[in-house]
Amino acid sequence: MTVHTGAPRWWRATTGIAVPCLVAAACGVMLWSSAAPVVDFVYFMLAGWALVLLGIAWLVLVVIGWFRYRTVRRTLLAPAVVAPAFVLVTAALVVVQAPFRLGFLVSKPALADAAADCTYSLEHRRIGVYSVRSTREFDGGCLFFTQGGLIDSVGIAYLPEGVPHLGAPRHDGDIGYDHIGGDWYRFVERF
Protein backbone atom coordinates (compact mmCIF):
# COMPACT_ATOMS: atom_id res chain seq x y z
CA MET A 1 0.00 0.00 0.00
CA THR A 2 1.42 3.33 -1.05
CA VAL A 3 1.10 6.26 1.33
CA HIS A 4 0.35 9.52 -0.49
CA THR A 5 1.91 12.71 0.78
CA GLY A 6 -0.95 15.04 -0.14
CA ALA A 7 -4.68 14.63 -0.19
CA PRO A 8 -6.20 14.57 -3.68
CA ARG A 9 -8.50 17.31 -4.90
CA TRP A 10 -11.64 15.10 -4.73
CA TRP A 11 -11.00 14.41 -1.04
CA ARG A 12 -10.37 18.08 -0.19
CA ALA A 13 -13.48 19.19 -2.13
CA THR A 14 -15.67 16.55 -0.52
CA THR A 15 -14.58 17.09 3.10
CA GLY A 16 -14.05 20.83 2.80
CA ILE A 17 -16.91 21.95 0.56
CA ALA A 18 -19.52 19.32 -0.34
CA VAL A 19 -20.16 17.77 3.08
CA PRO A 20 -20.26 21.10 4.99
CA CYS A 21 -22.63 22.62 2.39
CA LEU A 22 -24.98 19.61 2.55
CA VAL A 23 -24.84 19.64 6.35
CA ALA A 24 -25.64 23.37 6.37
CA ALA A 25 -28.63 22.74 4.10
CA ALA A 26 -29.94 19.92 6.33
CA CYS A 27 -29.43 22.11 9.42
CA GLY A 28 -31.33 24.91 7.67
CA VAL A 29 -34.27 22.56 7.03
CA MET A 30 -34.18 21.49 10.68
CA LEU A 31 -34.23 25.10 11.88
CA TRP A 32 -37.01 25.99 9.43
CA SER A 33 -39.16 23.03 10.52
CA SER A 34 -38.62 24.03 14.16
CA ALA A 35 -40.00 27.53 13.56
CA ALA A 36 -43.55 26.13 13.39
CA PRO A 37 -45.60 26.20 16.60
CA VAL A 38 -45.15 22.42 16.76
CA VAL A 39 -42.17 20.98 14.92
CA ASP A 40 -42.99 19.97 11.35
CA PHE A 41 -42.16 16.33 12.03
CA VAL A 42 -41.75 15.06 8.45
CA TYR A 43 -39.19 17.67 7.42
CA PHE A 44 -37.44 17.49 10.79
CA MET A 45 -36.99 13.70 10.55
CA LEU A 46 -35.87 13.81 6.91
CA ALA A 47 -33.24 16.40 7.80
CA GLY A 48 -32.23 14.32 10.83
CA TRP A 49 -31.68 11.23 8.70
CA ALA A 50 -29.75 13.29 6.16
CA LEU A 51 -27.48 14.50 8.97
CA VAL A 52 -26.91 10.92 10.16
CA LEU A 53 -25.94 9.78 6.66
CA LEU A 54 -23.75 12.83 6.11
CA GLY A 55 -22.09 12.23 9.49
CA ILE A 56 -21.23 8.68 8.50
CA ALA A 57 -19.87 9.85 5.14
CA TRP A 58 -17.83 12.60 6.84
CA LEU A 59 -16.39 10.13 9.37
CA VAL A 60 -15.42 7.66 6.63
CA LEU A 61 -13.74 10.44 4.64
CA VAL A 62 -11.84 11.67 7.70
CA VAL A 63 -10.56 8.18 8.52
CA ILE A 64 -9.52 7.70 4.88
CA GLY A 65 -7.70 11.02 5.03
CA TRP A 66 -5.94 10.19 8.27
CA PHE A 67 -4.65 6.79 7.20
CA ARG A 68 -4.21 7.12 3.47
CA TYR A 69 -3.23 10.78 3.04
CA ARG A 70 -1.86 11.65 6.52
CA THR A 71 -4.26 14.57 6.96
CA VAL A 72 -4.71 14.49 10.73
CA ARG A 73 -3.73 18.13 11.14
CA ARG A 74 -5.77 19.25 8.13
CA THR A 75 -8.96 17.51 9.32
CA LEU A 76 -8.65 19.05 12.78
CA LEU A 77 -8.65 22.52 11.26
CA ALA A 78 -11.42 24.33 9.37
CA PRO A 79 -13.24 23.58 7.11
CA ALA A 80 -13.31 19.92 8.16
CA VAL A 81 -14.74 20.78 11.60
CA VAL A 82 -17.39 23.09 10.12
CA ALA A 83 -19.92 20.28 9.58
CA PRO A 84 -19.91 19.07 13.21
CA ALA A 85 -20.04 22.70 14.39
CA PHE A 86 -23.16 23.32 12.27
CA VAL A 87 -24.83 20.29 13.83
CA LEU A 88 -23.97 21.32 17.41
CA VAL A 89 -25.19 24.89 16.93
CA THR A 90 -28.39 23.67 15.27
CA ALA A 91 -29.06 21.20 18.09
CA ALA A 92 -28.57 23.92 20.70
CA LEU A 93 -30.91 26.32 18.88
CA VAL A 94 -33.61 23.66 18.50
CA VAL A 95 -33.37 22.64 22.17
CA VAL A 96 -33.86 26.22 23.40
CA GLN A 97 -36.65 26.70 20.81
CA ALA A 98 -34.90 29.70 19.23
CA PRO A 99 -36.40 29.12 15.73
CA PHE A 100 -39.95 29.14 17.10
CA ARG A 101 -39.35 32.12 19.39
CA LEU A 102 -37.78 34.15 16.56
CA GLY A 103 -40.55 33.15 14.14
CA PHE A 104 -43.23 34.14 16.65
CA LEU A 105 -41.50 37.44 17.46
CA VAL A 106 -41.35 38.35 13.78
CA SER A 107 -44.94 37.20 13.15
CA LYS A 108 -46.63 38.61 16.25
CA PRO A 109 -47.63 42.01 14.74
CA ALA A 110 -49.20 40.35 11.67
CA LEU A 111 -50.92 37.75 13.86
CA ALA A 112 -52.31 40.51 16.11
CA ASP A 113 -53.71 42.34 13.07
CA ALA A 114 -55.31 39.13 11.80
CA ALA A 115 -56.70 38.30 15.27
CA ALA A 116 -58.44 41.69 15.47
CA ASP A 117 -60.64 40.71 12.49
CA CYS A 118 -60.80 36.98 13.17
CA THR A 119 -63.43 35.11 11.18
CA TYR A 120 -63.81 31.51 10.12
CA SER A 121 -61.75 30.97 6.99
CA LEU A 122 -60.33 28.02 5.08
CA GLU A 123 -58.22 30.36 2.96
CA HIS A 124 -54.58 29.30 2.94
CA ARG A 125 -52.41 32.37 3.55
CA ARG A 126 -49.14 33.50 5.00
CA ILE A 127 -49.21 35.47 8.24
CA GLY A 128 -45.71 36.51 9.23
CA VAL A 129 -43.51 33.46 8.78
CA TYR A 130 -46.38 31.02 9.27
CA SER A 131 -48.31 29.23 6.57
CA VAL A 132 -51.83 29.44 7.99
CA ARG A 133 -54.22 26.82 6.63
CA SER A 134 -57.34 28.15 8.35
CA THR A 135 -58.59 30.47 11.09
CA ARG A 136 -61.51 30.27 13.46
CA GLU A 137 -62.98 32.36 16.25
CA PHE A 138 -62.75 30.67 19.63
CA ASP A 139 -63.74 31.87 23.12
CA GLY A 140 -63.37 35.57 22.30
CA GLY A 141 -60.09 35.01 20.49
CA CYS A 142 -58.70 33.43 17.38
CA LEU A 143 -57.11 30.11 16.42
CA PHE A 144 -54.58 30.09 13.58
CA PHE A 145 -54.10 26.56 12.24
CA THR A 146 -50.60 26.23 10.81
CA GLN A 147 -48.47 23.54 9.22
CA GLY A 148 -46.66 21.22 11.59
CA GLY A 149 -47.58 18.33 13.80
CA LEU A 150 -47.98 14.84 12.46
CA ILE A 151 -51.61 13.80 12.87
CA ASP A 152 -53.15 16.47 15.09
CA SER A 153 -53.94 20.05 14.07
CA VAL A 154 -51.55 22.63 15.51
CA GLY A 155 -51.19 26.37 15.55
CA ILE A 156 -51.14 29.64 17.44
CA ALA A 157 -54.00 30.97 19.51
CA TYR A 158 -54.79 34.51 20.60
CA LEU A 159 -57.05 34.12 23.65
CA PRO A 160 -57.38 37.29 25.74
CA GLU A 161 -59.81 35.58 28.13
CA GLY A 162 -57.38 32.74 28.85
CA VAL A 163 -57.54 29.04 28.09
CA PRO A 164 -59.63 26.24 29.60
CA HIS A 165 -56.46 24.37 30.66
CA LEU A 166 -52.75 24.32 29.99
CA GLY A 167 -51.11 21.09 28.94
CA ALA A 168 -51.73 18.30 26.48
CA PRO A 169 -55.19 17.54 25.07
CA ARG A 170 -57.09 15.30 27.50
CA HIS A 171 -59.23 13.40 24.97
CA ASP A 172 -60.11 13.28 21.28
CA GLY A 173 -61.57 16.57 20.09
CA ASP A 174 -59.85 18.47 22.92
CA ILE A 175 -57.32 21.26 22.53
CA GLY A 176 -54.16 21.46 24.63
CA TYR A 177 -52.37 24.77 25.15
CA ASP A 178 -48.84 25.92 25.88
CA HIS A 179 -48.41 29.54 26.99
CA ILE A 180 -46.10 31.65 24.83
CA GLY A 181 -46.57 35.00 26.54
CA GLY A 182 -49.34 37.53 27.16
CA ASP A 183 -52.54 36.38 25.45
CA TRP A 184 -50.70 34.07 23.04
CA TYR A 185 -50.57 30.27 23.13
CA ARG A 186 -49.46 27.34 21.02
CA PHE A 187 -52.09 24.64 20.66
CA VAL A 188 -52.58 21.06 19.60
CA GLU A 189 -56.06 19.83 18.68
CA ARG A 190 -56.27 16.04 19.03
CA PHE A 191 -58.39 14.05 16.61
N, C-alpha and C positions, 0 to 999 in steps of 0.2 A: 504494500500500500504506500503510495507516494503522498507525502505531506506537502501541501501547497503553502507557499509563503504569504500569499495575499488572497483575500476573499474575492471570488468572481463578481462581476457586475450584477448578474441575476440575483445572487445572494444578498448583496448590499441593497438592491432595489426592493427586494421582497421584504427584508427585515426592517429596512429604514424608511420605505415609502408605502408600499402596498398594504402591509399588515396594519401599520398605524392609521392609515386613511380608512380602511375598512372597520377597524375598531372604533374610530371616531364616529363613523356613520352609524354603527350599531348603538353606540352610547347616545348619540343624538336621538335615535328612535326611542330608546329607553326613557330619556328625559322628556321627550314629547309625549309619550304615552302616560307618563306620570303626572303631566299637567292637568289631566282630566280630574274631576271630583273624585272618582274612583278609578284606579289604574285601568287603562285599556288593556285588558289581560292578553288578548291575542297578539297584539304588537309587542307588548312587553316580553312575552315568552319567546316569540320569534327572535327578537333582539338578544335575549338571554342565551338561546341556543347558538346563535351566530357568534356570540362572544366566547362560548365554550369551545366551539370548533376553531375559531381564530386563535384562542389561547393554546390549544393543542398544536396547531400549525406553527405558531410562534415558538413554542418550546422545542419542537422538533428542529426548526431552523437554527435556533440558538445552539442546541447540542451539536448539530452538524458543524456549525461555525467554530465551536470550541475545539472539537476533536479533529476536524478535517482541515480547517483553515487557520487555526490558532488565533481566534478572534475574541478571546476572553475579555481583554481590555476594551475592545471596540463595542462588544455587546453590553458592557456595563455602563457605557456612556450613551448619551442621546445620539441618535433617535431611537435606539433599540429599547430603551426603558419608557418611551413615550406611551406605547400601547398599554402596559400595566398601569401607568399613571392615570391615563384616561379612565380606565375601569375603576380604579380606587376613588377618584374624584366623583365619578358618576354614582357609584354605590353610596358614597357619603351624602350627596345631594338628594338621592331618592329616599334614603333613610330619614333625613330631617324634613322631608316633604317640600323642599325648596321649589321644585317645578310647579307644584300645585299652588303654593303660596304666592309665587311670582305671577302665575297665570291669573289667580283670583284678584290680586292687587291691580293688575293691568285691566282686568275685565270689570271690576266693581262699578265704576261710573256708568258703563254701558248697561250693566245688569240692573242698576238702580233706575235708570231711565226706562228700561223695558218693564220693570216691576211696577212703576207708577201707573202704567196703562195696561196692566196684565189682563188678558182675555184668553179664553180657550183657543188654541191654534195648533194645527198640525203642520204648519208651514216650517220647513227646514230653513234655518237661517243661522248666520254667525253673529254672536253677541260677544264682543271682546275677542278672546282667543278660543272661545268655546263654540263648538258646532252644536247648536240647539235643535233637537228634533221636534220638540213640541213644548207648549207652555199651557199651564192651567192655573186658574185661581184656586186658592186653598186656604181656608181659615183666615181670611183677611189679608192674605199675602199671595205669593206667586211661586209656583214650582217650575223650574227650567230643566227639562229632561235633556241630558247631554249624551254624547257617546261615552263608552266606557262600560265597566262591568262585564259580566260574562253572560248571565241568564237574566238577572234582575235589572229593572230600570234604575238608573242613577241620575243624579244631577245636583243642582244648587237650588236652595229654597230661600226666599226672602219672607220671613214670618215675624212681623213686628209684635204680634200677640204671643209669641213663644210657640213651643212645640208640645205635643201631648206627652212625649217621653224622649229622653236621649238614649242612645244605644241601638243595638241591632233590632231589625224587625222581629216581632214576637210570634207572628203566624203569617200564613199566606194572605196576601192582600193588605198587609200592614206596611207602614213606612217607618224606617229607623233613621234617626238623625244624629249628626255629629256637629257640634257647634264650631263655627269658624271664627266668629267675632261679631259683636253687635247683634243685629237681627238676621244674620246670615248663617246658613247651615248647609252641610252636605247631606244628601239623603240617598237611601237605597229602598226601593219599593219591591218587596218580595212577591213573586208570583206563585 
